Amino acid sequence: MRLNVNLLPFFILAVFLFLIDYYVFQGIKTLTSTLNPFARNVIHVGHWLGYFILLAAVIYAFLSIGPDRQFSTFSKWAFNTFLTLVVTKLVFILVLFGEDMFRLVETAWNSYQKPKADNWMPERRKFVSQVGLALAAIPFSSFLYGVTKGKYNYKVIRETISFKDLPEAFDGFTITQISDVHSGSFDDPEEVKRGINLIKEANSDLFVFTGDIVNNVATEIEPYIDAFSEIKAPYGQFSILGNHDYGDYVAWNSEAEKKANLDRLKSNHAKMDFRLLLDENIKIEKDGQHIQLLGVENWGKGFGERGKLHKALADTSHTDFKVLLSHDPSHWDEQVKNNPNPIHLTLSGHTHGMQFGIEIPGFRWSPSKYRYPNWAGLAKHADRYLYVNRGFGFLGFSGRVGIWPEITVITLKKA
């Protein structure tokens, strides 16, 4: 466990949780007002005991994270519980806050009508607190599902994209994409194998992986090398690096140790029979025609601008049909979509859709939208396309709520 840490973040966390729980407690008092004194006191004491237990668990979990930034089972449990309860309580608080605003308006109106009367604020209505409790059950049950089943609720999403200048031999050519495996987070190998079987069942012409095979260190993927090496495609399996693959978030003893980790990770790609593209391109040939597959090292706004697009474009012509693998979708906005050497389709990942949101017909929302204009699915600029995969794995929050793990199958069509 680490010592000599800055206590300010923990103090802020304690105050934050206290303010939330204090507001929630007002609703609990209303809900328990008709209970006998013993039951009421048990619930009240249990509420505040829960506050101290959760605070202690989260602080301990944070302090127990080692220099390799690996999360223990307890740490995952603590962080998942923290996020689940905070979101649940915030929903409850929103209902209470709405009632408080109404009570304030009611008090002000009564004071205006009868300025000399004792116009105390009306008591909370038990029915409103009951409604808040019922609404809070929705995120609670959603997060409970997300941390148990949702994180492996793989969805195969199919997209057909048409291009006027696609070589005719590639009309109907299929590409399966996954991204953000984050193998260090996996806790159920059988579920991972089920996801890999879905990839294999797609029977695509080409398989691509768009970065973040690990959370931090190369050894995380090694228990799954045999499983991922079963993925085969007639025109090959190709991969790139994501921001987590470089080991930037680990306290290494030396630069040599960090480099050795990256070298080991690259060799693990080879063991899975993934051809790792590092600012380069390769020609995919079919029936005497070809397309260019490009892959860059990670380039992301705020996440390391390593990739050199000009190197990946070397020896390609303006008339070549090009597919680019680039981990971070911000690269498309900054350098790709307006590049004078046109890139027809860019495949990215990185965002995970924040592993939390709502996607229903006609409506889509995730906190990720406030950081990335293109955070999931297909985007278009002129005749150039970007597809952002929602990720195969998970990171930080050991679950997924509403934004499910994705296997993308893209079909190229001649317009």
Secondary structure, 3 states (H helix, E strand, C coil): CCCCCCCHHHHHHHHHHHHHHHHHHHHHHHHCCCCCHHHHHHHHHHHHHHHHHHHHHHHHHHHCCCCCCCCCHHHHHHHHHHHHHHHHHHHHHHHHHHHHHHHHHHHHHHHHHCCCCCCCCCCCCHHHHHHHHHHHHHHHHHHHHHHHCHHHCCEEEEEEEEECCCCHHHCCCEEEEECCCCHHHCCCHHHHHHHHHHHHHCCCCEEEEECCCCCCCHHHHHHHHHHHCCCCCCCCEEEECCHHHHCCCCCCCCHHHHHHHHHHHHHHHHHCCCEECCCEEEEEEECCEEEEEEECCCECCCCCECCCHHHHCCCCCCCCCEEEECCCCHHHHHHHCCCCCCCCEEEECCCHHHHECEEECCEEECHHHHCCCCCCEEEEECCEEEEECCCCCCCCCCCCECCCCEEEEEEEEEC
